[in-house]
Amino acid sequence: MVHALVNISDKANRVLNIVKAKYSLKDKSQAIEKLAQEYEELLLEKPFRPEFVAEVQRIRKGPFRKIVSLDDLLETA
């Protein structure tokens, strides 16, 4: 666990108190943790859905043909 001494504005302090009360948290450090979790869910990249991963894996398996020249490509089109 990391310990930090932070300076926050009065407004940020009120927001932390509201979060603390809303979620029945013990202290402001838990409120900060809750805000960080919410931020992570909203803004950071979400993992791919299992259906998408399965579809990509299916596509990667093939069927593929080796094309050496542009003529080979035009013949298959």
A tleap script that builds the chain and sets N, CA, C and O, in Angstrom:
source leaprc.protein.ff14SB
mol = sequence {
  NMET VAL HIE ALA LEU VAL ASN ILE SER ASP
  LYS ALA ASN ARG VAL LEU ASN ILE VAL LYS
  ALA LYS TYR SER LEU LYS ASP LYS SER GLN
  ALA ILE GLU LYS LEU ALA GLN GLU TYR GLU
  GLU LEU LEU LEU GLU LYS PRO PHE ARG PRO
  GLU PHE VAL ALA GLU VAL GLN ARG ILE ARG
  LYS GLY PRO PHE ARG LYS ILE VAL SER LEU
  ASP ASP LEU LEU GLU THR CALA
}
set mol.1.N position { 0.836 -1.167 0.000 }
set mol.1.CA position { 0.000 0.000 0.000 }
set mol.1.C position { 0.887 1.237 0.000 }
set mol.1.O position { 1.919 1.282 0.669 }
set mol.2.N position { 0.465 2.234 -0.761 }
set mol.2.CA position { 1.208 3.478 -0.877 }
set mol.2.C position { 0.557 4.519 0.023 }
set mol.2.O position { -0.667 4.647 0.053 }
set mol.3.N position { 1.370 5.252 0.747 }
set mol.3.CA position { 0.884 6.352 1.575 }
set mol.3.C position { 1.267 7.650 0.898 }
set mol.3.O position { 2.380 7.795 0.392 }
set mol.4.N position { 0.316 8.614 0.890 }
set mol.4.CA position { 0.590 9.894 0.239 }
set mol.4.C position { -0.037 11.019 1.040 }
set mol.4.O position { -1.132 10.883 1.585 }
set mol.5.N position { 0.658 12.103 1.099 }
set mol.5.CA position { 0.134 13.319 1.700 }
set mol.5.C position { -0.250 14.219 0.542 }
set mol.5.O position { 0.599 14.580 -0.273 }
set mol.6.N position { -1.537 14.588 0.459 }
set mol.6.CA position { -2.013 15.361 -0.682 }
set mol.6.C position { -2.638 16.672 -0.221 }
set mol.6.O position { -3.203 16.758 0.870 }
set mol.7.N position { -2.527 17.672 -1.057 }
set mol.7.CA position { -3.199 18.946 -0.837 }
set mol.7.C position { -4.359 19.022 -1.815 }
set mol.7.O position { -4.161 18.921 -3.025 }
set mol.8.N position { -5.575 19.200 -1.295 }
set mol.8.CA position { -6.747 19.290 -2.152 }
set mol.8.C position { -7.519 20.560 -1.809 }
set mol.8.O position { -7.385 21.121 -0.722 }
set mol.9.N position { -8.316 20.987 -2.756 }
set mol.9.CA position { -9.120 22.197 -2.545 }
set mol.9.C position { -10.298 21.879 -1.625 }
set mol.9.O position { -10.595 20.716 -1.352 }
set mol.10.N position { -10.954 22.923 -1.160 }
set mol.10.CA position { -12.140 22.736 -0.326 }
set mol.10.C position { -13.239 22.007 -1.091 }
set mol.10.O position { -13.951 21.171 -0.535 }
set mol.11.N position { -13.362 22.331 -2.352 }
set mol.11.CA position { -14.387 21.687 -3.180 }
set mol.11.C position { -14.106 20.186 -3.317 }
set mol.11.O position { -15.017 19.368 -3.188 }
set mol.12.N position { -12.854 19.830 -3.578 }
set mol.12.CA position { -12.488 18.416 -3.682 }
set mol.12.C position { -12.708 17.707 -2.352 }
set mol.12.O position { -13.115 16.546 -2.326 }
set mol.13.N position { -12.446 18.387 -1.269 }
set mol.13.CA position { -12.673 17.820 0.054 }
set mol.13.C position { -14.155 17.523 0.276 }
set mol.13.O position { -14.510 16.484 0.834 }
set mol.14.N position { -15.012 18.438 -0.163 }
set mol.14.CA position { -16.460 18.215 -0.034 }
set mol.14.C position { -16.901 17.034 -0.886 }
set mol.14.O position { -17.735 16.234 -0.461 }
set mol.15.N position { -16.341 16.922 -2.097 }
set mol.15.CA position { -16.678 15.789 -2.972 }
set mol.15.C position { -16.265 14.479 -2.299 }
set mol.15.O position { -17.024 13.511 -2.308 }
set mol.16.N position { -15.082 14.448 -1.725 }
set mol.16.CA position { -14.636 13.240 -1.030 }
set mol.16.C position { -15.549 12.899 0.135 }
set mol.16.O position { -15.852 11.728 0.364 }
set mol.17.N position { -15.986 13.906 0.870 }
set mol.17.CA position { -16.908 13.665 1.974 }
set mol.17.C position { -18.244 13.111 1.480 }
set mol.17.O position { -18.833 12.245 2.127 }
set mol.18.N position { -18.717 13.599 0.351 }
set mol.18.CA position { -19.975 13.097 -0.219 }
set mol.18.C position { -19.814 11.649 -0.655 }
set mol.18.O position { -20.678 10.818 -0.374 }
set mol.19.N position { -18.721 11.340 -1.337 }
set mol.19.CA position { -18.458 9.958 -1.775 }
set mol.19.C position { -18.342 9.043 -0.563 }
set mol.19.O position { -18.879 7.936 -0.551 }
set mol.20.N position { -17.647 9.513 0.434 }
set mol.20.CA position { -17.466 8.744 1.679 }
set mol.20.C position { -18.815 8.429 2.318 }
set mol.20.O position { -19.051 7.299 2.746 }
set mol.21.N position { -19.698 9.420 2.384 }
set mol.21.CA position { -21.015 9.217 2.983 }
set mol.21.C position { -21.917 8.347 2.112 }
set mol.21.O position { -22.638 7.487 2.618 }
set mol.22.N position { -21.873 8.576 0.807 }
set mol.22.CA position { -22.749 7.840 -0.107 }
set mol.22.C position { -22.482 6.347 -0.075 }
set mol.22.O position { -23.418 5.548 -0.118 }
set mol.23.N position { -21.218 5.962 0.001 }
set mol.23.CA position { -20.857 4.541 -0.047 }
set mol.23.C position { -20.516 3.981 1.335 }
set mol.23.O position { -19.990 2.873 1.438 }
set mol.24.N position { -20.810 4.737 2.398 }
set mol.24.CA position { -20.558 4.309 3.783 }
set mol.24.C position { -19.110 3.860 3.981 }
set mol.24.O position { -18.848 2.787 4.525 }
set mol.25.N position { -18.187 4.690 3.533 }
set mol.25.CA position { -16.768 4.366 3.642 }
set mol.25.C position { -16.223 4.879 4.966 }
set mol.25.O position { -16.776 5.806 5.559 }
set mol.26.N position { -15.132 4.268 5.425 }
set mol.26.CA position { -14.565 4.611 6.726 }
set mol.26.C position { -13.775 5.917 6.706 }
set mol.26.O position { -13.830 6.698 7.657 }
set mol.27.N position { -13.035 6.152 5.608 }
set mol.27.CA position { -12.198 7.340 5.566 }
set mol.27.C position { -12.055 7.861 4.141 }
set mol.27.O position { -12.558 7.261 3.191 }
set mol.28.N position { -11.372 8.971 4.012 }
set mol.28.CA position { -11.225 9.606 2.707 }
set mol.28.C position { -10.325 8.803 1.769 }
set mol.28.O position { -10.458 8.894 0.548 }
set mol.29.N position { -9.417 8.025 2.336 }
set mol.29.CA position { -8.565 7.206 1.460 }
set mol.29.C position { -9.413 6.168 0.719 }
set mol.29.O position { -9.129 5.850 -0.436 }
set mol.30.N position { -10.438 5.645 1.368 }
set mol.30.CA position { -11.343 4.722 0.685 }
set mol.30.C position { -12.170 5.469 -0.363 }
set mol.30.O position { -12.491 4.915 -1.414 }
set mol.31.N position { -12.513 6.725 -0.073 }
set mol.31.CA position { -13.246 7.533 -1.041 }
set mol.31.C position { -12.393 7.794 -2.281 }
set mol.31.O position { -12.886 7.728 -3.407 }
set mol.32.N position { -11.127 8.086 -2.070 }
set mol.32.CA position { -10.210 8.282 -3.205 }
set mol.32.C position { -10.088 6.996 -4.007 }
set mol.32.O position { -10.078 7.031 -5.238 }
set mol.33.N position { -9.997 5.866 -3.325 }
set mol.33.CA position { -9.923 4.560 -4.002 }
set mol.33.C position { -11.181 4.317 -4.834 }
set mol.33.O position { -11.094 3.834 -5.963 }
set mol.34.N position { -12.342 4.647 -4.284 }
set mol.34.CA position { -13.607 4.482 -5.008 }
set mol.34.C position { -13.638 5.364 -6.253 }
set mol.34.O position { -14.055 4.919 -7.322 }
set mol.35.N position { -13.202 6.604 -6.117 }
set mol.35.CA position { -13.157 7.499 -7.274 }
set mol.35.C position { -12.201 6.971 -8.345 }
set mol.35.O position { -12.484 7.074 -9.538 }
set mol.36.N position { -11.085 6.414 -7.923 }
set mol.36.CA position { -10.125 5.855 -8.878 }
set mol.36.C position { -10.733 4.666 -9.613 }
set mol.36.O position { -10.514 4.511 -10.814 }
set mol.37.N position { -11.488 3.830 -8.918 }
set mol.37.CA position { -12.146 2.687 -9.562 }
set mol.37.C position { -13.172 3.163 -10.581 }
set mol.37.O position { -13.253 2.625 -11.685 }
set mol.38.N position { -13.956 4.175 -10.209 }
set mol.38.CA position { -14.951 4.724 -11.129 }
set mol.38.C position { -14.267 5.315 -12.370 }
set mol.38.O position { -14.726 5.113 -13.494 }
set mol.39.N position { -13.182 6.033 -12.158 }
set mol.39.CA position { -12.438 6.628 -13.263 }
set mol.39.C position { -11.914 5.544 -14.191 }
set mol.39.O position { -11.982 5.673 -15.413 }
set mol.40.N position { -11.396 4.485 -13.608 }
set mol.40.CA position { -10.871 3.383 -14.403 }
set mol.40.C position { -11.957 2.775 -15.280 }
set mol.40.O position { -11.724 2.514 -16.460 }
set mol.41.N position { -13.127 2.549 -14.723 }
set mol.41.CA position { -14.221 1.949 -15.483 }
set mol.41.C position { -14.696 2.855 -16.615 }
set mol.41.O position { -15.058 2.371 -17.687 }
set mol.42.N position { -14.696 4.161 -16.384 }
set mol.42.CA position { -15.209 5.092 -17.381 }
set mol.42.C position { -14.222 5.414 -18.489 }
set mol.42.O position { -14.611 5.517 -19.653 }
set mol.43.N position { -12.958 5.574 -18.147 }
set mol.43.CA position { -12.031 6.147 -19.118 }
set mol.43.C position { -10.977 5.204 -19.666 }
set mol.43.O position { -10.512 5.391 -20.790 }
set mol.44.N position { -10.597 4.216 -18.914 }
set mol.44.CA position { -9.533 3.348 -19.395 }
set mol.44.C position { -10.083 2.276 -20.322 }
set mol.44.O position { -11.285 2.011 -20.346 }
set mol.45.N position { -9.192 1.670 -21.078 }
set mol.45.CA position { -9.613 0.670 -22.045 }
set mol.45.C position { -10.266 -0.519 -21.362 }
set mol.45.O position { -9.791 -1.029 -20.348 }
set mol.46.N position { -11.359 -0.933 -21.950 }
set mol.46.CA position { -12.054 -2.095 -21.439 }
set mol.46.C position { -11.491 -3.347 -22.126 }
set mol.46.O position { -11.070 -3.279 -23.281 }
set mol.47.N position { -11.480 -4.465 -21.438 }
set mol.47.CA position { -11.001 -5.694 -22.091 }
set mol.47.C position { -11.984 -6.115 -23.191 }
set mol.47.O position { -13.163 -5.761 -23.160 }
set mol.48.N position { -11.484 -6.857 -24.134 }
set mol.48.CA position { -12.329 -7.311 -25.229 }
set mol.48.C position { -13.347 -8.329 -24.734 }
set mol.48.O position { -13.074 -9.112 -23.824 }
set mol.49.N position { -14.511 -8.302 -25.340 }
set mol.49.CA position { -15.540 -9.286 -25.004 }
set mol.49.C position { -15.068 -10.656 -25.476 }
set mol.49.O position { -14.367 -10.743 -26.484 }
set mol.50.N position { -15.429 -11.720 -24.782 }
set mol.50.CA position { -15.000 -13.072 -25.175 }
set mol.50.C position { -15.448 -13.443 -26.585 }
set mol.50.O position { -14.733 -14.155 -27.290 }
set mol.51.N position { -16.625 -12.969 -27.009 }
set mol.51.CA position { -17.104 -13.291 -28.361 }
set mol.51.C position { -16.178 -12.687 -29.422 }
set mol.51.O position { -15.907 -13.309 -30.448 }
set mol.52.N position { -15.701 -11.473 -29.161 }
set mol.52.CA position { -14.809 -10.817 -30.108 }
set mol.52.C position { -13.484 -11.560 -30.189 }
set mol.52.O position { -12.956 -11.764 -31.282 }
set mol.53.N position { -12.939 -11.965 -29.047 }
set mol.53.CA position { -11.676 -12.704 -29.014 }
set mol.53.C position { -11.820 -14.013 -29.782 }
set mol.53.O position { -10.936 -14.381 -30.556 }
set mol.54.N position { -12.928 -14.717 -29.571 }
set mol.54.CA position { -13.152 -15.984 -30.281 }
set mol.54.C position { -13.249 -15.758 -31.779 }
set mol.54.O position { -12.726 -16.558 -32.555 }
set mol.55.N position { -13.907 -14.684 -32.205 }
set mol.55.CA position { -14.036 -14.384 -33.628 }
set mol.55.C position { -12.686 -14.065 -34.260 }
set mol.55.O position { -12.395 -14.526 -35.363 }
set mol.56.N position { -11.867 -13.289 -33.577 }
set mol.56.CA position { -10.531 -12.972 -34.094 }
set mol.56.C position { -9.685 -14.239 -34.205 }
set mol.56.O position { -8.977 -14.425 -35.195 }
set mol.57.N position { -9.752 -15.095 -33.216 }
set mol.57.CA position { -8.990 -16.346 -33.270 }
set mol.57.C position { -9.461 -17.225 -34.422 }
set mol.57.O position { -8.646 -17.873 -35.078 }
set mol.58.N position { -10.763 -17.252 -34.672 }
set mol.58.CA position { -11.293 -18.043 -35.791 }
set mol.58.C position { -10.780 -17.494 -37.112 }
set mol.58.O position { -10.395 -18.259 -37.996 }
set mol.59.N position { -10.773 -16.172 -37.254 }
set mol.59.CA position { -10.312 -15.551 -38.501 }
set mol.59.C position { -8.826 -15.796 -38.713 }
set mol.59.O position { -8.397 -16.016 -39.846 }
set mol.60.N position { -8.034 -15.763 -37.649 }
set mol.60.CA position { -6.580 -15.936 -37.770 }
set mol.60.C position { -6.195 -17.327 -38.252 }
set mol.60.O position { -5.109 -17.509 -38.803 }
set mol.61.N position { -7.069 -18.314 -38.054 }
set mol.61.CA position { -6.747 -19.692 -38.442 }
set mol.61.C position { -6.816 -19.906 -39.947 }
set mol.61.O position { -6.232 -20.869 -40.444 }
set mol.62.N position { -7.493 -19.064 -40.677 }
set mol.62.CA position { -7.485 -19.232 -42.122 }
set mol.62.C position { -8.881 -19.386 -42.669 }
set mol.62.O position { -9.843 -19.140 -41.940 }
set mol.63.N position { -9.035 -19.770 -43.877 }
set mol.63.CA position { -8.071 -20.223 -44.870 }
set mol.63.C position { -7.350 -19.042 -45.545 }
set mol.63.O position { -7.963 -18.021 -45.856 }
set mol.64.N position { -6.063 -19.205 -45.758 }
set mol.64.CA position { -5.257 -18.178 -46.399 }
set mol.64.C position { -4.563 -18.778 -47.610 }
set mol.64.O position { -4.265 -19.972 -47.651 }
set mol.65.N position { -4.313 -17.919 -48.601 }
set mol.65.CA position { -3.542 -18.336 -49.772 }
set mol.65.C position { -2.371 -17.386 -49.928 }
set mol.65.O position { -2.491 -16.186 -49.680 }
set mol.66.N position { -1.260 -17.922 -50.334 }
set mol.66.CA position { -0.073 -17.095 -50.531 }
set mol.66.C position { -0.168 -16.421 -51.894 }
set mol.66.O position { -0.385 -17.082 -52.910 }
set mol.67.N position { -0.005 -15.112 -51.910 }
set mol.67.CA position { -0.044 -14.335 -53.139 }
set mol.67.C position { 1.331 -13.726 -53.336 }
set mol.67.O position { 1.815 -12.964 -52.499 }
set mol.68.N position { 1.953 -14.070 -54.451 }
set mol.68.CA position { 3.313 -13.643 -54.724 }
set mol.68.C position { 3.336 -12.357 -55.540 }
set mol.68.O position { 4.219 -11.519 -55.357 }
set mol.69.N position { 2.382 -12.199 -56.428 }
set mol.69.CA position { 2.405 -11.025 -57.295 }
set mol.69.C position { 1.028 -10.382 -57.358 }
set mol.69.O position { 0.041 -10.935 -56.872 }
set mol.70.N position { 0.985 -9.225 -57.955 }
set mol.70.CA position { -0.272 -8.527 -58.127 }
set mol.70.C position { -1.202 -9.297 -59.055 }
set mol.70.O position { -2.420 -9.259 -58.882 }
set mol.71.N position { -0.640 -9.993 -60.033 }
set mol.71.CA position { -1.446 -10.805 -60.954 }
set mol.71.C position { -2.182 -11.907 -60.191 }
set mol.71.O position { -3.345 -12.195 -60.473 }
set mol.72.N position { -1.492 -12.525 -59.217 }
set mol.72.CA position { -2.142 -13.557 -58.388 }
set mol.72.C position { -3.334 -12.968 -57.642 }
set mol.72.O position { -4.377 -13.608 -57.514 }
set mol.73.N position { -3.172 -11.775 -57.165 }
set mol.73.CA position { -4.236 -11.116 -56.419 }
set mol.73.C position { -5.416 -10.803 -57.338 }
set mol.73.O position { -6.570 -10.990 -56.952 }
set mol.74.N position { -5.134 -10.331 -58.541 }
set mol.74.CA position { -6.191 -9.974 -59.482 }
set mol.74.C position { -6.935 -11.207 -59.967 }
set mol.74.O position { -8.133 -11.131 -60.237 }
set mol.75.N position { -6.260 -12.331 -60.083 }
set mol.75.CA position { -6.914 -13.567 -60.512 }
set mol.75.C position { -7.914 -14.056 -59.469 }
set mol.75.O position { -8.944 -14.628 -59.828 }
set mol.76.N position { -7.635 -13.846 -58.208 }
set mol.76.CA position { -8.526 -14.340 -57.158 }
set mol.76.C position { -9.714 -13.415 -56.926 }
set mol.76.O position { -10.700 -13.827 -56.315 }
set mol.77.N position { -9.642 -12.171 -57.400 }
set mol.77.CA position { -10.716 -11.204 -57.147 }
set mol.77.C position { -11.896 -11.405 -58.009 }
set mol.77.O position { -12.873 -10.662 -57.902 }
savepdb mol mol.pdb
quit
